[in-house]
Amino acid sequence: MTTMISEVYEAFREAGVSEEKSRRAAEAMSAESIATKGDIRAIERRFDWVDGKLKRVKWMLALIITVEALPFVKALFAH
């Protein structure tokens, strides 16, 4: 069963919108289909966590590349 926001439905009805369109609009705006501020904050926290992990991986990769490339650079300038 689809839920709807009765205040939205009533506002549309008072504005002269047909019953069917008012009902569908109110159902579309129900809490089941709209992200709340809490939902958005949770997603932002998850992105922050992923961003932190990605930064660490970049530093590790840079360190590995440096350690692996250093002998080659040293060999080039040794002669």
RAFENMO-V361399 format. One record per residue. N is the residue number from 1. OMEGA is omega as a letter, one per 40 degrees, with the letter a starting at -180 (999 if undefined). Layout:
# RAFENMO-V361399
n = <N:N>
omega = <OMEGA:OMEGA>
This chain:
# RAFENMO-V361399
n = <1:2:3:4:5:6:7:8:9:10:11:12:13:14:15:16:17:18:19:20:21:22:23:24:25:26:27:28:29:30:31:32:33:34:35:36:37:38:39:40:41:42:43:44:45:46:47:48:49:50:51:52:53:54:55:56:57:58:59:60:61:62:63:64:65:66:67:68:69:70:71:72:73:74:75:76:77:78:79>
omega = <a:i:i:i:a:i:i:i:a:i:i:i:i:i:i:i:a:a:a:a:i:a:a:i:i:i:a:a:a:a:a:a:a:i:i:i:i:i:a:i:i:i:i:i:i:i:i:i:i:i:i:i:a:i:i:i:i:i:i:i:i:i:i:i:i:a:a:a:a:i:i:i:i:i:i:a:a:a:999>
